[in-house]
Amino acid sequence: MEQYLLDFDLKVMAPELVIVSAAALLSVMDLFLKETASRKVIAVLSLAAVLAAGVFAVMGFGHPPYQILGDTYRIDSFSLTFKVIILAGTALVLLLSLHLNKEEIETREGEYYYLLLTAVLGGMVMVSSADLITLFVGLELLSLSSYVLVGIRRKDLKSNEAAWKYVVLGGVSSAFILYGMSFVYGLTGSTNLFVIRDRLMQALYSGYDLFVYLALFLMVVGFGFKIATAPFQMWTPDVYQGAMTPVTAFLAVVSKTAAFALVMRIMLIAFLPVFSPQISVGVEKLLMILAALSMIAGNAVALKQTNAKRLMAYSSIAQAGYILVPLSTLGFVLFPSLAYYLLAYLFMTLGAFAVLDVVTREGKNEELHVFAGLHQRSPWLAFAMSVFLISLAGLPVTAGFFGKFYLIINAIGREQHWLAGVMILTTVVSYYYYFGIIRQMYFRSPASLRPIPVPWTAGLVIVVGVIGTIGLGLLPDTVLQSLGKIDWGSGFDLAKNAVRQ
């Protein structure tokens, strides 16, 4: 039964309410603290708010889908799963940020933490939205907060350049998405995704199919910028390099996860009719081509990178291509395999960025040679980084291996052997640059034998990353079966039927 205005159980929005309340209260607290006072209390309270929101999100599982505000906002297992991933990633980013000092953020320490909260709030709105308006509001809340986070170091020229490029290209991508949404509204007279799904079918049979495909094309271009797929990835290396490492980790994991949830909401609900075998003119082929281009471009350009953060940026582009595979093929284990890979990506990527942050901070350099001889200086750091890199490369027995294995199975199961071949070949190519870092750590002499100090917060992120990466690799079937038992929500019933066909 639809609920309108405020006639609904507020407990279903407990995660969002916790985050928005914390962001508002902490921003006020920041105003009353002296300029010279430490803002670590704001960081700790931000982390507590994220953990509390995560607890409420986990408690939401097991209940039937609930829709509020005229079915514009849905709380179902799909949204809760993505919220848990987003909140877990944000909690690890906040932990990684706790050792930042005031000088690094240039007196903007308090703003940094509650901007992270507003960004994660935007991501949570995106994954629960069932309406184009709320989707766009969530997207812009995440984007605007991210723009400021990237450029929060105002006196750093690289940060300024990164923020400027991010704002300009982010604005362009939002314009494409909004223009596509305007066509959708003109064709259907509604912004509700479920109403759009039904009326787009009528539009396709009424001679307006070209406008439907134009709207889809415009939105795919915009989404391509948001999730950093080729050929729309040009902002990624500069932004990743210019932003602080915790912010880069947030963009690589949390922002990307929310963007993929947005794409799935749009594609598998609103635009599901264009995937029908009776109607499709190759829309799924377009997504497959984007996936293949991302895997090829990301891995190929990463081969020549000497800056660690730029290398991770191109790795992220390639990973976006891998994640697109089950969505483009509508694989028979679409939701479980995608959720599994996003979990694996969360642990291995945040862990890698945590090690990178510690090592580059000590070496005051982001070039790959800063890892030289790391096993002699800090053996456990070298071991942890090796685990993350091996997982990113997709080698047994790590989370990354089984994540890619399930994605390949999706492609082969839908008889897209060429796409599975691209995945395998680009994965082999990635061994070169991932093992290039391992070669630096174990086969190069260090400039100094002094052990690298590891803040306990960064150490905790690394430990969690190692446990998650190895744990998911040791128990892949258990995790996948658990994800397979989740009722992903009635909104995706037609997608399930399309998969069965």
Helices and strands as residue ranges (DSSP letters): G 10-13, H 14-32, H 40-59, E 66-68, E 73-75, H 77-97, H 102-105, H 109-128, H 132-150, H 157-188, H 193-205, H 209-227, H 236-242, H 245-250, I 251-255, H 256-265, I 266-270, G 272-275, H 283-302, H 308-329, H 334-363, G 368-371, H 374-377, H 379-393, H 399-413, H 417-443, H 456-474, H 476-484, G 490-492, H 493-500
